[in-house]
Amino acid sequence: MRQESINKIITDDGDFVTVPDIQVFTANPRAIAAANNQGKLITR
């Protein structure tokens, strides 16, 4: 991803939430809850 300058991904794989410097778009409830608890949740 870094080599191709990709910094946004759509996935339900919770492992991607631990990758620094990317934005994860997901419907994964655990990933959403974790982002919310850390103050990193962005909603539209």
C-alpha positions in Angstrom: 0.0 0.0 0.0 2.8 2.4 0.9 4.7 1.6 -2.3 1.6 2.5 -4.4 0.7 5.5 -2.2 -2.6 4.0 -1.1 -3.8 5.4 2.2 -7.5 4.6 2.2 -9.1 1.1 2.2 -12.6 -0.4 2.4 -12.6 -3.6 4.5 -14.3 -5.4 7.3 -11.0 -7.0 8.3 -10.2 -5.7 11.8 -6.5 -6.2 11.3 -6.3 -3.1 9.1 -7.3 -0.8 12.0 -3.8 -1.3 13.5 -2.0 0.0 10.4 -0.7 3.5 10.9 -1.3 6.4 8.5 -4.3 4.9 6.6 -8.0 5.6 6.7 -10.2 2.5 7.0 -13.8 2.6 5.8 -15.7 -0.3 7.5 -19.0 -1.6 8.8 -17.1 -3.8 11.3 -18.7 -3.0 14.7 -15.6 -3.8 16.7 -13.4 -1.6 14.6 -15.9 1.2 14.8 -16.2 0.9 18.6 -12.4 0.8 19.0 -12.0 4.0 16.8 -14.7 5.7 18.8 -13.1 4.9 22.1 -9.7 6.2 20.9 -11.3 9.4 19.5 -10.3 8.5 15.9 -13.8 7.9 14.5 -14.7 10.1 11.6 -18.3 10.0 10.4 -20.1 11.6 7.5 
